[in-house]
Amino acid sequence: MSELAQSALPGAAYEGFVTVAEAGLRGMITVRGDLAGLAGAVKDATGCAIPAQRRVEQAGAKAVAWMSPDELLILCDYADAPALTASLATALSGQFATVANVSDARAVFTVTGAQAGDALAKLCPVDFGAMTTGDIRRTRAAQVAAAIWVSGEGEMTLVCFRSVAQYMFDLLSRAAQPGSEPKLYA
């Protein structure tokens, strides 16, 4: 990580029938292995239990997202990611597990407003109306791999590869344009 790190699209925002904003630097660590075997180290490092399938657990500034039957995504402050990665690698050194700091390889966006799910439904084959706070889905937004979770009331957070950040911002902004509000969920 560079000492002059900056997020993919610093300060990028679009105001439509929902607000789309690049969320800034976020620490992200992928951990792969037998989730039951990772539980103690993850709990010690984050304060979070292993989340249930398609869920996110949060404890203060740290969160753990279920990504697949053998993969977690740990979210933390950007500055804490290197030390947390090293700590987890040490704690899991005797196990068949991988730990990687992917903070600089990802971009994070928030979509806020009462119709955040409606805007995202234009891009993703997901029933956002059935999701509640803490639910996460791995999907595609148009043709871009993404993870999207309900991060709060009227707020969705989307993570994608940094290399497609501008494209994703443009997709989200277009989906949020005023006058294009769908009436999907009543």
Secondary structure, 3 states (H helix, E strand, C coil): CCCCCCCCCCCCEEECCCEEEECCCCEEEEEEECHHHHHHHHHHHHCCCCCCCCEEEEECCEEEEEEECCEEEEEECHHHHHHHHHHHHHHCCCCCEEEEECHHHEEEEEEECCCHHHHHHCCCCCCHHHCCCCEEEEEEECCEEEEEEEEECCEEEEEEEHHHHHHHHHHHHHHCCCCCCCCCCC
